[in-house]
Amino acid sequence: MAAEKLRDLSQPIDVALLDATVAAFYGTGSKEEWRMCGVLRKLRNRKG
C-alpha cells in the first residue's frame, strides 16, 4: 500500500508517490484526500 511505502523511512522516499499524495491532499475533497491527509499527518507526527 502507498501509505506503508511512504512511512518506511528505511528506504528512500518515492518522490512520485509523495507527489501523488500531496496532489490528493490538495485535490477535490474526495475520500482519497482524507485518506492521504491521515498518511501525511502520521508522517508529520513520526519521531525519528
C-alpha positions, 0 to 999 in steps of 0.5 A: 500500500502507498501509505506503508511505502511512504512511512518506511523511512528505511528506504528512500522516499518515492518522490512520485508517490509523495507527489501523488499524495500531496496532489490528493491532499490538495485535490477535490475533497474526495475520500482519497484526500482524507485518506492521504491527509491521515498518511501525511499527518502520521508522517508529520507526527513520526519521531525519528 
